[in-house]
Amino acid sequence: MTETRRAAAKVLARYAGRVAVGALSGGASVALRYVLDPVLGPNEPFLSLFPLILLSSLIGGTWAGAACLAVGVLGGWYLFLGPPHSFVLAPYEFGGLIGTFTAGLMILIMCSALFRLVARAKAAAEHERIIAREFEHRMRNTLTLVQGISRRTFTPSRPLEAARADFEARLQALSAAHAALLDADGDGADLREIASRILAPFGHLPGEQRIASEGPHVMLGPDAATAIALALHELATNAVKYGALSTPGGRVVVEWRLDRERELRLAWRESGGPVVAAPSSRGFGSQLIEGNLAHALGGTAHLQFAPDGLRADIAARLR
């Protein structure tokens, strides 16, 4: 409550300061007109008001301009219209007073429109700066990721053609993730869309659905979307080569959920394939899932080589 009161007090003080600036400007316009009265006489009683309305509006905003208009009109009315030092107004002077007030109001409206245009221009420039910074960040991350994929795919022990095929497939998975992000204006991608794009090439044989996926709509940030896309690609590739998708009766089920703390839990389950045994060494796919994926998501990823099929469990706290 104290913080709310302090914030309200700051806002009131700011607006009070602007009104004070405008009131002083209006008083200055009346004083200046009073000094010029021997020269101007009864003509142009509000001659000095309009420049000061414009000046106070530019300095203090609409509130300052409105205060200047109010004080200037009342002061000029009191000193120069009708009998001096009174608010009595002759009928023929009423139109001039209304015209003066309308002209001052038009100045306020134009200044307010100018402020909005300037604010929009500043917001657009800031938005462009943020986009450029985000684009640079994503490009740097993508290039680093591609470099890591290339380094771990093209190894001296692997045949060149096999390494090239794997590298192209991983780049296609990365491209699919970026396409999903672009379709969602780049702010994030739906996990359903990611899973559909990545798993579609692996899960269909004539008349048979080999991969089933199920889960709610979950929006992933750019880094999380890319990491999960690559992980799903590696799991599906492994299933085609060694796991459930390498035999006609094998199936894969991918399920995910989001709990109340916005923690994503994704499970990959294979069944109906050959008997699974833990590999003697961790390949790129295992390192990507258990290492890079967990790092990118700020969570955990675990592979279990159960005899009846590979299992993968991923947990991540989404921002």
C-alpha positions in Angstrom: 0.0 0.0 0.0 2.8 2.3 0.8 4.4 1.8 -2.6 1.1 2.5 -4.3 0.7 5.7 -2.4 4.3 6.7 -3.3 3.6 6.0 -7.0 0.3 8.0 -6.8 2.1 10.9 -5.1 4.8 10.9 -7.8 2.1 11.0 -10.5 0.2 13.8 -8.8 3.4 15.8 -8.2 4.3 15.4 -11.9 1.0 16.6 -13.1 0.9 19.4 -10.5 4.2 20.6 -11.8 3.0 20.7 -15.3 -0.1 22.6 -14.3 2.0 25.0 -12.4 4.2 25.6 -15.4 1.2 26.2 -17.6 -0.4 28.6 -15.0 2.8 30.6 -14.8 2.9 30.8 -18.6 -0.7 32.0 -18.7 0.1 34.6 -16.1 3.2 35.7 -18.1 1.1 36.1 -21.2 -1.3 38.4 -19.3 1.6 40.3 -17.8 3.2 40.8 -21.3 -0.1 41.9 -22.8 -0.5 44.4 -19.9 3.0 45.8 -20.6 2.0 46.3 -24.3 -1.4 47.8 -23.4 -0.2 51.4 -23.9 0.8 50.5 -27.5 -2.1 48.1 -28.4 -4.9 49.7 -26.5 -8.1 47.7 -26.6 -7.1 45.8 -29.7 -6.0 42.2 -29.6 -6.5 41.5 -25.8 -5.1 38.0 -26.2 -2.2 38.6 -28.6 0.5 37.3 -26.3 -1.4 34.2 -25.2 -1.1 31.9 -28.3 2.7 31.8 -28.4 2.9 30.9 -24.7 0.2 28.2 -25.1 2.3 26.6 -27.8 5.5 27.0 -25.7 4.0 25.6 -22.5 2.5 22.7 -24.4 5.8 21.8 -26.0 7.6 22.0 -22.6 5.0 20.6 -20.2 2.5 18.7 -22.4 -1.2 19.0 -22.7 -1.9 19.7 -19.1 0.5 22.7 -19.1 -1.0 24.0 -22.3 -4.5 23.7 -20.9 -3.5 25.5 -17.7 -1.9 28.3 -19.7 -5.1 28.6 -21.8 -7.3 28.8 -18.8 -5.3 31.4 -16.9 -4.6 33.4 -20.0 -8.2 33.6 -21.0 -9.5 34.5 -17.5 -6.7 37.0 -17.0 -7.3 38.7 -20.4 -11.0 38.7 -19.8 -10.5 40.3 -16.3 -8.1 43.0 -17.5 -9.0 43.8 -21.1 -12.6 42.9 -21.9 -15.6 44.8 -20.7 -15.2 47.1 -17.7 -11.6 46.7 -16.3 -11.0 44.4 -13.4 -14.3 42.6 -13.7 -15.7 39.6 -15.4 -18.6 41.5 -17.0 -18.7 40.9 -20.7 -20.4 42.9 -23.4 -22.5 40.9 -25.9 -20.3 41.9 -28.8 -17.2 40.6 -27.0 -18.6 37.1 -26.3 -17.7 35.9 -29.8 -14.2 37.1 -29.5 -13.7 35.3 -26.2 -15.1 32.1 -27.6 -12.9 32.4 -30.7 -9.8 32.9 -28.6 -10.7 29.8 -26.5 -11.3 27.8 -29.6 -8.0 28.8 -31.2 -6.1 28.0 -28.0 -7.9 24.6 -27.9 -6.8 23.9 -31.5 -3.2 24.6 -30.5 -3.6 22.1 -27.7 -5.0 19.5 -30.0 -2.2 19.9 -32.6 0.4 19.7 -29.9 -1.2 16.6 -28.4 -1.2 15.0 -31.9 2.4 15.9 -32.4 3.3 14.3 -29.0 1.5 11.1 -30.1 3.4 11.0 -33.4 6.7 11.5 -31.6 5.8 8.8 -29.1 4.9 6.4 -31.9 8.1 7.2 -33.7 10.1 6.5 -30.6 8.2 3.2 -29.9 8.8 2.1 -33.5 12.5 2.9 -33.3 12.8 1.0 -30.0 10.8 -1.9 -31.5 13.2 -2.0 -34.5 16.2 -1.9 -32.2 14.8 -4.9 -30.1 14.0 -6.8 -33.3 17.5 -6.2 -34.6 19.1 -7.3 -31.3 16.8 -10.4 -31.2 17.7 -11.3 -34.8 21.4 -11.0 -34.0 21.0 -13.2 -31.0 19.1 -15.8 -32.9 21.5 -15.8 -35.8 24.4 -16.2 -33.4 22.7 -19.1 -31.7 21.7 -20.7 -34.9 25.2 -20.5 -36.4 26.7 -21.9 -33.2 24.2 -24.7 -33.3 24.9 -25.5 -37.0 28.6 -25.4 -36.2 28.1 -27.9 -33.4 26.0 -30.2 -35.6 28.6 -30.1 -38.3 31.5 -30.8 -36.0 29.7 -33.8 -34.4 28.2 -35.1 -37.7 31.3 -35.1 -39.8 33.7 -37.2 -37.8 36.7 -39.1 -39.2 35.1 -42.5 -38.3 32.0 -41.9 -40.3 31.6 -42.4 -44.1 31.2 -39.0 -45.9 27.9 -39.9 -47.6 26.2 -41.0 -44.4 27.4 -38.0 -42.5 26.2 -35.7 -45.3 22.7 -37.3 -45.3 22.5 -36.9 -41.5 23.7 -33.3 -41.6 21.1 -32.4 -44.3 18.4 -34.1 -42.3 19.3 -32.2 -39.1 19.4 -28.9 -41.1 15.9 -29.7 -42.4 14.7 -30.3 -38.8 16.2 -26.9 -37.8 14.6 -25.3 -40.8 11.2 -26.8 -39.8 11.5 -25.3 -36.4 12.4 -21.8 -37.8 9.4 -22.1 -40.3 7.1 -22.8 -37.4 8.5 -19.7 -35.6 8.0 -17.5 -38.6 4.4 -18.7 -39.0 3.9 -17.5 -35.5 5.5 -14.1 -36.1 8.8 -15.2 -34.6 7.7 -14.9 -30.9 7.2 -18.6 -30.3 5.9 -21.8 -31.8 3.2 -24.2 -30.8 4.6 -27.6 -29.6 1.8 -29.3 -31.6 3.1 -27.6 -34.8 6.7 -28.5 -34.0 5.8 -32.1 -33.4 3.7 -32.3 -36.6 6.4 -30.8 -38.8 9.2 -32.9 -37.4 7.5 -36.3 -37.1 5.4 -36.2 -40.3 8.2 -37.6 -42.5 8.8 -40.6 -40.1 5.4 -41.6 -39.0 3.4 -42.6 -42.0 3.2 -45.8 -44.0 0.4 -46.7 -46.4 -2.7 -47.1 -44.2 -0.9 -47.1 -40.9 -0.1 -44.3 -38.4 3.3 -45.2 -36.9 3.7 -42.2 -34.6 1.0 -40.8 -32.4 1.3 -37.4 -30.6 -1.0 -35.9 -28.0 -0.8 -32.9 -25.8 -2.2 -29.4 -25.2 -1.2 -26.2 -27.1 2.0 -25.1 -25.6 3.9 -22.0 -26.9 7.6 -22.4 -26.9 10.2 -19.6 -27.2 12.6 -19.7 -30.1 15.4 -21.5 -28.2 13.1 -24.1 -26.7 11.3 -24.7 -30.0 14.6 -25.3 -31.8 16.0 -27.6 -29.1 12.8 -29.7 -29.0 12.6 -29.9 -32.8 16.1 -31.3 -33.0 15.5 -33.7 -30.1 12.3 -35.1 -31.8 14.2 -35.4 -35.0 17.0 -37.4 -33.4 14.6 -39.6 -31.5 12.6 -40.3 -34.7 15.8 -41.0 -36.7 17.0 -43.4 -34.1 13.7 -45.1 -34.1 13.8 -45.6 -37.8 17.4 -47.0 -37.7 17.4 -49.1 -34.6 14.1 -48.7 -32.7 10.4 -49.2 -33.0 10.1 -47.7 -36.5 12.6 -50.2 -37.9 10.1 -53.0 -37.8 6.5 -53.1 -39.3 4.7 -53.5 -36.0 6.5 -50.8 -34.0 4.9 -47.7 -32.8 5.9 -44.4 -31.1 3.8 -42.4 -28.7 4.7 -38.8 -27.9 2.8 -37.1 -25.1 3.3 -33.9 -23.2 1.5 -31.8 -20.6 1.9 -28.5 -18.8 1.4 -28.4 -15.0 0.4 -25.4 -12.9 3.9 -24.2 -12.4 4.3 -24.0 -16.2 6.6 -27.0 -16.2 6.6 -28.9 -19.5 6.8 -32.7 -19.3 7.3 -34.5 -22.5 7.5 -38.3 -22.8 8.7 -40.4 -25.8 7.7 -44.1 -25.7 8.6 -46.8 -28.3 6.9 -50.2 -28.4 6.7 -53.2 -30.8 10.3 -52.9 -32.1 13.4 -55.0 -31.6 14.8 -55.6 -28.2 16.7 -52.5 -27.1 20.1 -52.5 -25.4 22.0 -49.5 -24.1 24.7 -48.5 -26.6 28.4 -48.8 -25.6 28.9 -45.1 -26.2 26.8 -42.0 -26.4 26.2 -40.7 -30.0 25.4 -37.2 -31.1 21.6 -37.7 -30.6 22.0 -38.8 -27.0 24.4 -35.9 -26.3 22.0 -33.5 -27.9 19.0 -34.7 -25.9 20.6 -35.1 -22.5 23.1 -32.2 -22.8 22.2 -29.5 -25.2 18.4 -29.9 -24.8 18.5 -29.7 -21.0 20.8 -26.7 -21.2 18.5 -24.9 -23.7 15.4 -25.6 -21.7 16.9 -25.1 -18.3 15.5 -28.5 -17.3 16.3 -32.2 -17.5 16.3 -34.8 -20.2 16.8 -38.6 -19.6 17.0 -41.5 -22.0 16.2 -45.0 -20.8 17.1 -47.9 -23.0 14.4 -50.3 -21.8 14.3 -53.8 -23.4 10.7 -53.2 -24.8 11.6 -49.8 -26.3 13.4 -46.6 -25.9 12.0 -44.0 -23.5 12.8 -40.4 -23.2 11.6 -38.0 -20.5 12.0 -34.2 -20.8 11.1 -31.7 -18.2 11.5 -27.9 -18.5 10.2 -24.8 -16.8 8.9 -22.6 -19.5 9.4 -18.8 -19.2 
